[in-house]
Amino acid sequence: MTPQPTERRLRTRFAWSVGLATIGITARVVWRMRTDGADGFPEPPFVIAANHHSFLDPLLVGAAFGRRTRFIGLVDLIGNYRFVDWVIDAFEVITIRRGTVPLGAMRQSLDHLSRGGVVGLFPEGTRSDRFGEGRLYPGAAWLATRAGVPLVAVAVLGSDRVLGIDNKLHRGQIEVVVGPTLHPVGTGREAVNDLTDRWRVWMASVVGDE
């Protein structure tokens, strides 16, 4: 059943206030999550680009930032687990369909950035065992370049050992590293490729030996 507008607003307000704080506390207590450089987040609007090992990553990055962040996620996740569906709706995930051109998602993201918001993406496009195994998608850099906002590099370490590709929870320690604020130089494809490459170089320097 689709939630009514009033119900959805209440659910979203609860998620960004109580829910986000609860996630942060739980991660710090259960997985000893440490955030390095949290004061390095600039004032919105900006785009967050992070590596992706686990379904927990968007929640962990959101908790590290501590404020409303609309992540882009695959619509494939919807319909498998009721709790996941609740999280996707409550945290206002912008959904895209695998193998299609996400025009609607890009419009939603640009609109959110134009209103002073924050959008989060995973340039790897899917969860991976090790950073650099697959191709990188330019969506995060494209959004930052098109909107004229900075891109903040964020590395998540240890989430693969806590909830990895096997989808089983384990004990472990998580660290979220807030990296440099990268500014687009120019407006065309070269600018997008340059921004993606600068993000890749920093990320490889942090997680390359994981």
Summary of the structure (lengths in Angstrom):
residues: 210
radius of gyration: 16.3
end to end distance: 42.1
largest distance: 47.1
contacts: 644
relative contact order: 0.19
helix: 45%
strand: 18%
